[in-house]
Amino acid sequence: MKKIVVLVAIVAVMLTGCFNSTEAVKGDLHIYSVDNKDGKITSEMIEKALASNGFTIGINSDINSGLAEKYGEDNFKIYSAISIYHDTLLKEMLVKHADAGIFLPMGLAVYQRKNEDTLHISVVSADAQAKILGSDTVVLKKLEDAIAKVITTTLPNAKHAYSTASLEETRTLLTKYSMDLKGEDFEEAKEKLEENFEEKFDEAGFVMPSYFDLSAKLGDTSPYDFYITYSICKIEVIRAVAKVKPEAAAFAPCTTMLYKKKDEDKIVMGFTAVYNWLSSAAIVDKDSREALMSAQTVFEGILQDVTQ
């Protein structure tokens, strides 16, 4: 009898461990889902709610219209990427983490396929952002909570889940280059770098839908001489990803940071590597991976070129 009891106890512990292990696995993306059979929920509605609750909007990009116009593809009722930053958390983020500009703005993907009645919103989690930055999650959790509050207040019937477990990724998640000034006037160097940067991205077929000079928002005590971010995207990349993992548009448009610390004689540039798309959205589709890797190669080449 004792043997049976012990065996049952062991099995119970093993099963408990399995369930706990399963529950502990969380993907890198928050996904909110809500019934939208009547089509009353729109990306403009989400944008307005964010703007009314402390967020600045970079762009609300209608990806579906872009795909329809260029490729004749119309697979979604709604597919938008909204880029945002939080007005009051911005300073805390940049003072604490110099590279946090890659999330200023950050993205939300809003999508609903033509064959479904459910609308989804995907957002990169604070833990995933911290993984990319190599930082703690203190201020990033505040940002995560602020976004969650807007979504759940605006869409009280929305259900929350995490994306599937991310794929293992050993490559550097933040692509970063720097240009030594060697005593050169930083304002002149910045102007030349930006002109070169914008020209090369335009030649490579990328668009830059929004630009933010965050310097003034940091105030007189700012540790930076300047801090600028660009939103950059390419419809070909989104097209490939949209077919298999539309939630990955939470990483779009890609934000590129450009800054100089007051105590350093260099300008830093960087962006969130596409390895995050591959890992966080668990993308295994060959065409999607090739499109993303091609964009990474071009992106890296441009930053390397302009900072030499």
C-alpha positions as CSV (number, residue, x, y, z in Angstrom):
1,M,0.0,0.0,0.0
2,K,2.8,2.4,0.9
3,K,4.5,1.7,-2.5
4,I,1.3,2.7,-4.3
5,V,0.9,5.9,-2.3
6,V,4.6,6.9,-2.9
7,L,4.2,6.1,-6.7
8,V,1.1,8.2,-6.9
9,A,2.9,11.1,-5.1
10,I,5.8,10.9,-7.5
11,V,3.6,10.9,-10.5
12,A,1.7,13.9,-9.1
13,V,4.9,15.8,-8.6
14,M,6.1,15.0,-12.1
15,L,2.8,16.1,-13.6
16,T,2.8,19.3,-11.6
17,G,6.3,20.0,-12.8
18,C,5.2,19.5,-16.4
19,F,2.2,21.8,-16.1
20,N,4.3,24.5,-14.4
21,S,7.0,24.1,-17.0
22,T,4.4,24.6,-19.8
23,E,2.9,27.6,-18.1
24,A,6.3,29.2,-17.7
25,V,7.0,29.2,-21.4
26,K,6.0,32.5,-22.7
27,G,6.6,33.9,-26.2
28,D,8.1,37.3,-26.9
29,L,4.9,38.9,-28.1
30,H,1.7,39.9,-26.3
31,I,-1.3,39.1,-28.5
32,Y,-4.6,40.6,-27.7
33,S,-7.6,39.1,-29.6
34,V,-11.2,40.4,-29.7
35,D,-14.3,39.7,-31.7
36,N,-14.7,42.2,-34.6
37,K,-17.3,40.5,-36.8
38,D,-19.1,43.8,-37.2
39,G,-15.9,45.6,-38.2
40,K,-16.4,48.4,-35.7
41,I,-12.9,48.1,-34.3
42,T,-10.3,49.9,-36.5
43,S,-6.6,50.7,-36.3
44,E,-7.7,54.4,-36.2
45,M,-9.7,53.6,-33.1
46,I,-6.6,52.1,-31.4
47,E,-4.4,55.0,-32.6
48,K,-6.9,57.5,-31.1
49,A,-7.0,55.6,-27.7
50,L,-3.2,55.6,-27.5
51,A,-2.9,59.3,-28.4
52,S,-5.5,60.1,-25.7
53,N,-3.4,58.3,-23.1
54,G,0.0,59.7,-23.1
55,F,1.4,58.3,-26.4
56,T,2.8,60.1,-29.4
57,I,2.0,58.4,-32.7
58,G,4.8,58.1,-35.3
59,I,2.7,56.6,-38.1
60,N,-0.3,54.4,-38.5
61,S,0.8,52.5,-41.6
62,D,-1.9,50.7,-43.7
63,I,0.1,47.6,-44.7
64,N,-2.9,46.0,-46.4
65,S,-3.4,48.9,-48.7
66,G,0.3,48.9,-49.5
67,L,0.3,45.2,-50.4
68,A,-2.9,45.6,-52.5
69,E,-1.4,48.6,-54.4
70,K,2.0,47.1,-55.1
71,Y,1.2,43.3,-55.4
72,G,-2.6,43.1,-55.9
73,E,-2.8,41.1,-52.6
74,D,-5.7,41.8,-50.3
75,N,-5.7,39.1,-47.7
76,F,-6.7,41.2,-44.6
77,K,-9.7,43.2,-43.5
78,I,-7.2,45.2,-41.4
79,Y,-3.4,45.1,-41.3
80,S,-1.7,48.1,-39.8
81,A,1.5,48.9,-38.0
82,I,1.3,51.7,-35.5
83,S,4.5,53.2,-34.1
84,I,4.4,55.0,-30.8
85,Y,6.4,56.3,-27.8
86,H,5.2,57.3,-24.4
87,D,5.6,61.0,-23.7
88,T,6.6,60.7,-20.0
89,L,8.5,57.4,-20.0
90,L,10.7,58.5,-22.9
91,K,13.2,60.4,-20.8
92,E,13.4,57.7,-18.1
93,M,14.1,55.1,-20.8
94,L,16.9,57.0,-22.5
95,V,18.6,58.1,-19.3
96,K,18.6,54.5,-18.1
97,H,19.4,52.7,-21.3
98,A,21.3,54.6,-24.0
99,D,20.1,52.2,-26.7
100,A,16.4,52.3,-25.7
101,G,15.8,54.6,-28.7
102,I,15.3,51.5,-30.8
103,F,11.8,51.4,-29.1
104,L,11.2,55.1,-29.5
105,P,9.0,54.6,-31.4
106,M,8.0,51.0,-30.9
107,G,5.4,49.1,-32.9
108,L,2.0,47.6,-32.5
109,A,0.6,45.3,-35.2
110,V,-3.2,45.4,-35.7
111,Y,-4.5,42.7,-38.0
112,Q,-7.6,40.7,-39.0
113,R,-7.5,38.3,-41.9
114,K,-10.4,38.2,-44.4
115,N,-11.4,34.8,-43.4
116,E,-11.8,35.5,-39.7
117,D,-14.0,37.5,-37.3
118,T,-11.3,38.2,-34.8
119,L,-9.0,41.2,-34.7
120,H,-5.5,40.9,-33.1
121,I,-3.0,43.3,-31.7
122,S,0.6,42.2,-31.2
123,V,3.1,44.0,-29.0
124,V,6.7,43.1,-28.1
125,S,6.9,42.2,-24.4
126,A,9.1,44.0,-21.9
127,D,11.1,40.9,-21.3
128,A,11.8,40.6,-25.0
129,Q,12.8,44.3,-25.2
130,A,15.2,43.8,-22.2
131,K,16.7,40.8,-24.0
132,I,17.4,42.9,-27.0
133,L,18.9,45.8,-24.9
134,G,20.7,43.6,-22.5
135,S,19.1,45.5,-19.6
136,D,16.6,45.1,-16.7
137,T,12.9,45.5,-17.3
138,V,12.1,48.2,-14.7
139,V,11.1,51.1,-17.0
140,L,10.2,48.7,-19.8
141,K,7.5,47.1,-17.6
142,K,6.0,50.6,-17.0
143,L,5.8,51.0,-20.8
144,E,4.3,47.5,-21.2
145,D,1.7,48.2,-18.5
146,A,0.8,51.6,-20.1
147,I,0.1,49.9,-23.4
148,A,-1.8,47.0,-21.9
149,K,-4.0,49.5,-20.0
150,V,-5.0,51.3,-23.2
151,I,-5.8,48.1,-25.0
152,T,-7.8,46.5,-22.3
153,T,-9.7,49.7,-21.5
154,T,-10.5,50.3,-25.1
155,L,-11.3,46.7,-25.8
156,P,-12.5,45.2,-22.5
157,N,-13.5,41.9,-24.1
158,A,-10.1,41.3,-25.6
159,K,-8.4,38.1,-24.5
160,H,-4.7,38.1,-23.9
161,A,-2.2,35.4,-24.8
162,Y,1.5,35.1,-25.6
163,S,2.9,34.1,-28.9
164,T,4.4,30.7,-29.3
165,A,7.8,30.1,-27.7
166,S,10.6,32.0,-29.5
167,L,13.3,30.2,-31.5
168,E,16.8,30.0,-30.1
169,E,18.9,32.8,-31.5
170,T,22.7,33.2,-30.8
171,R,23.3,36.2,-33.0
172,T,23.4,39.7,-31.6
173,L,19.9,41.1,-31.3
174,L,20.9,44.8,-31.5
175,T,22.9,45.8,-34.6
176,K,25.1,48.8,-33.7
177,Y,27.8,50.9,-35.3
178,S,29.7,53.9,-34.1
179,M,31.6,56.7,-35.9
180,D,34.6,58.2,-34.1
181,L,34.6,62.0,-34.4
182,K,38.3,62.5,-33.7
183,G,37.6,66.0,-32.5
184,E,35.4,67.0,-35.5
185,D,32.4,69.3,-34.8
186,F,29.6,66.8,-33.9
187,E,26.9,69.0,-35.5
188,E,28.6,69.0,-38.9
189,A,29.4,65.3,-38.7
190,K,25.7,64.6,-37.8
191,E,24.4,66.6,-40.7
192,K,26.7,64.8,-43.2
193,L,25.9,61.4,-41.7
194,E,22.2,62.0,-41.9
195,E,22.3,63.1,-45.5
196,N,24.4,60.1,-46.5
197,F,22.2,57.8,-44.4
198,E,18.9,59.0,-46.0
199,E,20.3,58.9,-49.5
200,K,21.5,55.3,-49.2
201,F,18.3,54.0,-47.7
202,D,16.3,55.7,-50.4
203,E,18.5,54.1,-53.1
204,A,18.0,50.7,-51.5
205,G,14.2,51.0,-51.7
206,F,13.5,51.7,-48.0
207,V,11.0,54.4,-46.9
208,M,11.4,56.5,-43.8
209,P,7.8,57.4,-42.8
210,S,8.7,59.2,-39.5
211,Y,11.5,61.0,-37.9
212,F,11.9,62.2,-34.3
213,D,14.4,64.6,-32.7
214,L,14.1,63.6,-29.1
215,S,16.8,65.9,-27.8
216,A,14.5,68.7,-26.6
217,K,12.3,66.2,-24.7
218,L,15.3,65.2,-22.6
219,G,15.8,68.7,-21.2
220,D,18.8,70.6,-19.9
221,T,20.1,67.6,-17.9
222,S,20.2,65.3,-20.9
223,P,23.3,63.1,-21.1
224,Y,23.2,63.5,-24.9
225,D,24.2,66.2,-27.3
226,F,21.5,64.9,-29.6
227,Y,19.2,61.9,-29.9
228,I,17.3,61.1,-33.1
229,T,15.3,58.2,-34.3
230,Y,14.0,57.2,-37.8
231,S,11.3,54.7,-38.6
232,I,12.3,52.7,-41.6
233,C,10.5,50.0,-43.5
234,K,10.3,48.1,-46.8
235,I,7.0,46.6,-48.1
236,E,8.8,43.6,-49.6
237,V,9.8,42.4,-46.2
238,I,6.4,42.8,-44.7
239,R,4.8,41.1,-47.6
240,A,6.9,37.9,-47.0
241,V,6.2,37.9,-43.3
242,A,2.5,38.8,-43.5
243,K,1.7,35.4,-45.2
244,V,2.9,33.4,-42.3
245,K,3.4,35.5,-39.2
246,P,1.5,38.8,-39.4
247,E,2.1,39.4,-35.7
248,A,5.8,40.0,-36.5
249,A,4.8,43.5,-37.7
250,A,5.1,44.5,-34.0
251,F,8.7,45.0,-35.0
252,A,7.7,47.3,-37.9
253,P,8.6,49.9,-38.9
254,C,12.1,49.3,-37.8
255,T,13.4,52.2,-35.6
256,T,17.0,53.3,-36.1
257,M,18.6,55.4,-33.4
258,L,21.3,58.0,-33.9
259,Y,22.8,59.6,-30.8
260,K,25.9,61.2,-29.3
261,K,26.6,61.2,-25.5
262,K,28.1,64.4,-24.1
263,D,31.0,62.5,-22.6
264,E,31.9,60.6,-25.7
265,D,33.6,61.6,-29.0
266,K,31.5,59.4,-31.2
267,I,28.1,59.1,-32.9
268,V,26.3,55.8,-32.4
269,M,23.8,54.3,-34.8
270,G,21.8,51.1,-34.4
271,F,18.6,49.1,-35.0
272,T,16.7,46.0,-33.8
273,A,18.2,43.2,-35.9
274,V,15.9,41.0,-38.0
275,Y,17.0,38.1,-35.9
276,N,14.4,39.3,-33.5
277,W,11.7,38.8,-36.1
278,L,13.0,35.3,-36.8
279,S,13.2,34.4,-33.2
280,S,10.4,36.2,-31.5
281,A,7.8,35.4,-34.2
282,A,9.2,31.9,-34.7
283,I,9.6,32.3,-38.4
284,V,10.7,29.2,-40.2
285,D,9.2,29.9,-43.7
286,K,12.0,30.0,-46.3
287,D,10.8,33.0,-48.2
288,S,10.2,35.1,-45.1
289,R,13.6,34.3,-43.7
290,E,15.4,35.1,-47.0
291,A,13.5,38.5,-47.2
292,L,14.4,39.4,-43.6
293,M,18.1,38.3,-44.0
294,S,18.4,40.3,-47.2
295,A,17.1,43.4,-45.4
296,Q,19.5,42.8,-42.5
297,T,22.5,42.6,-44.9
298,V,21.5,45.9,-46.7
299,F,20.8,47.6,-43.4
300,E,24.1,46.6,-41.9
301,G,25.9,47.6,-45.1
302,I,24.5,51.1,-45.0
303,L,25.2,51.8,-41.4
304,Q,28.7,50.4,-41.7
305,D,29.3,52.5,-44.8
306,V,28.1,55.8,-43.3
307,T,30.0,55.4,-40.1
308,Q,33.3,54.7,-41.6
